[in-house]
Amino acid sequence: MYDVTIIGCGIAGASLAYQLSQYDLRVLVLERENDVSMGTTKANSAIVHAGYDPEYGTLMAKLNVRGAEMMEPLCRALSVEYRRTGSFVIALNETDLPHLQKLYKNGVKNGVPGLRLLSGEEARAMEPHLADTVCGALLAPSAGIVDPWGLCIAEAEVAVRNGVELRLRSEVRGVEDHGGRYVVHTSSGDVETAYLVNCSGTHGHEISAMVGPREWDAHPSRGEYYLLDKSSGGLVQHVIFQCPTVRGKGVLVSPTVHGNLIVGPNAQDADDADDRKTTLSGLDEVADSSRRSVPCLDLRQSIRNFAGVRAVTSESDFILRPSASSPRLLHICGIKSPGLTAAPAIAEYALELLGGMGLTLCRKSSWDGGRERICFRKLSETEKAELIRRDPRYGRVICRCETITEGEIVAAIHSPIPPCSIDGIKRRAGAGMGRCQGGFCGPRVLELLARELGSNPMQIPQDGDGTRLLIEETKGGDRK
Amino acid sequence: MNYDLVVIGGGPAGLAAANAAWEDGCRSICIVERDRELGGILNQCIHNGFGLHYFKEELTGPEYAGRFVEKLRATGVAVRLDAMVLDITRDRQVHIVSSGSGYEVLEARAVVLAMGCRERTRGAIAIPGTRPAGVFTAGTAQRYLNIEGYMVGKRVVILGSGDIGLIMARRMTLEGAKVLACVEVLPYSGGLTRNIVQCLNDFDIPLYLSHTITDIQGRNRVERVVVSQVGSDRRPIPGTEMTFDCDTVLLSVGLIPENELSRAAGIVMDPRTNGPVVYENMETSLPGVFACGNVVHVHDLVDFVTAEATRAGKAAAACCAGTHPAEQRVLPLQGGNLVGYTVPQHIHLDADFSVVELFFRVRAVCGASRIVLTDETGAQLAAFPRQRLAPGEMENLRLSRALLDRAQGSVTVSIEEAAK
């Protein structure tokens, strides 16, 4: 029997697993997909929000500011890319100015450090590509950008290395509360556990409904994005937001830690919790809106479009509380923006809640929280030369757009949570992230996966199970 | 490590440039190739049709490349395979990495850029819909099929009528797939007429001009696509939707010269070609650095790549031999009415040539027309009649020394369509 079972290994589940791995507990993470970080965590704006948006006094406000504070040291310890860029909220006309005032005051109350109101001229002096119509801005120096799936994978890896068990391809189908012990029915078999934590993202309400009456309604909201080539990556230095509306924080323009420019999202009601399609009208909306902030934006530099689903619910705040019908089930749900930023703080808070629910938390005598990762591209000439001397696989560049070597890909394949798909390699090593979008390196990554895993190339998926790439062998001829 | 000439890329352009430089007496040459063998993209082009102009016979891609590789074997040209160029500096240091030799800096007196091009992807053209497996660029599918030996799908819709897409329509059909349609957003095909005839018409594959894919559906693998007619603004026309049940979408929506190294070296680029601005001898704005093939502008026929690369190789050899005049008068060339770009963009008037080969593409399909060359005074230098001009077929003119010497200031290439 497990002490704690976490349902879902997105950023919320991984952050909690990382925290719990520091304690003397038997912890299990259940994930329905073939990899971690497969839901909202892999498709979002990748922003570390400063924390002036959420209304003062809410959990969201407190955990946002705390999360933003935790992010930098956490990313450093885990070798995850993070950059404190600062953010702007811009006023595009006079009527936006009171909104900036309001955000400023709210931010000060929330404890956001360094907030400053700028004139249009001051804003343009710092960001020359902003529209001439910008007549004011709120500068939040503590905002930043992060690699969201990188953080999720890193936390999950450290958790696994410190004894947490991860079961992939294990969708939860039912939960029985036997009073003091749960039996969880999953697609890979039954699990017994004392405590259960619901981190199932846009599916959170479904898990909640397995133990009692519905506690909230889900209103999944789809956001569409453009990702631009690195040649546009330096167009802005800060995260550029427009004034928030009831539907969200609006369309942003931001550099990414990978050196690209991200543009989006809009907010559309999603058909269901996994509705990640893009639409012509949605992409048009993002294009039009983003050009109001940065008119010289060239969307012909786009290398990818995608959509993510926000776990919006009938409750405005994060849902962080024990189930009303089953007191040893903790919900960590409704983790919409700024959920990525808040995730480390949510995990910290969840420990308190679990302690309050009766879980005994006793720190392990030894815990290894570090993680190192080689990024060939970032090394100096002499470091590159030395690395290739030590392991010649670092001298073979597989992904030419991002300069990712065979060494990095093989290291990813043999990491604590081994990926089985081309996109799993992309999220870990960065191959295929670039301007050709895996056109050149895809076949070679597939070959490396098949070689290292000893599997048939036909079985290697693009991403999730079922995303088959190769249908059959060509006819005729003898094979080697 | 020092060489007279470093050639970056061992595809058709790099091979022809290295061979030509060797023939002109350059004896210290190194080709750096990122793949595991020479030949570049020709290795996966197993269809025939290569070499009709250059060899006056019909070869497959590997055969065409093979002729140059064999020729190269008889020379002393060094070849680094499986080696990636990370950086080219302005003083022609070429930084490379490979498993075998680690990190190296090659110092060169001349460099030929021959990195080729890459395919435009789904993300570049923002096709709406879900993001399932089964959407491939035509060239990637061609590699899986012809090199790796795998079929990527059984029911196929092709977006774009570029030559690789047309070739793949036939190839997939021969391999047992059903190609349901080829869809082209423009009112004309971007491919060669011979490929429309031999790869679509001969297999009864419909070509939908002025149409595009407006939705890709399917959760794990492509399940269907919606195709709509587009107006003259290229926006879909509501009510014209057709649905195709398919498992695969192949994209043949354009090629982009791969000039990240050139840009990083500060070489002046032409936004119309996405390639370096070049002189008649294929020299770029950076002295001693030459460029040829698809890295300069995207070609339809490898035969023209070979010819262009031969010029680059000869010029690089001359540069190494020091027979390369320094200060020269420059004549600019530019595209006028209906002409998208010209290569070269500049001519060294004092250079030793009797004829300059000029390449350009028109921006739209033209019927009976005249290609007209004028100079800055408006004087007509020459006119060449044509029955038909199309963006998918690169045009080529031979300009005599006498004509160029007559030009005042610059030369503009324009199209005059005959009155209808």
Interface residues (C-beta under 8 A of the other chain):
Chain A: Y226 L227 S231 D274 R276 K277 T278 T279 L280 G282 L283 L299 R300 S302 I303 R304 N305 F306 E381 K384 A385 I388 R389 P392 R393 G395 R396 V397 R400 C401 T403 E406 R435 C436 Q437 G438 G439 F440 G442 P443 E447 P457 M458 P461 Q462 D463 G464 D465 G466 T467 R468 L469 L470 I471 E472 E473 T474 K475 G477 R479
Chain B: R34 D82 M84 L86 H95 V97 S98 S99 G100 S101 G102 Y103 R118 E119 T121 R122 G123 A124 A126 P128 G129 T130 R131 P132 A133 G134 T137 G139 T140 R143 Y144 L145 I147 E148 G149 Y150 M151 V152 G153 K154 E175 G176 T214 R219 N220 R221 P236 D247 E260 R263
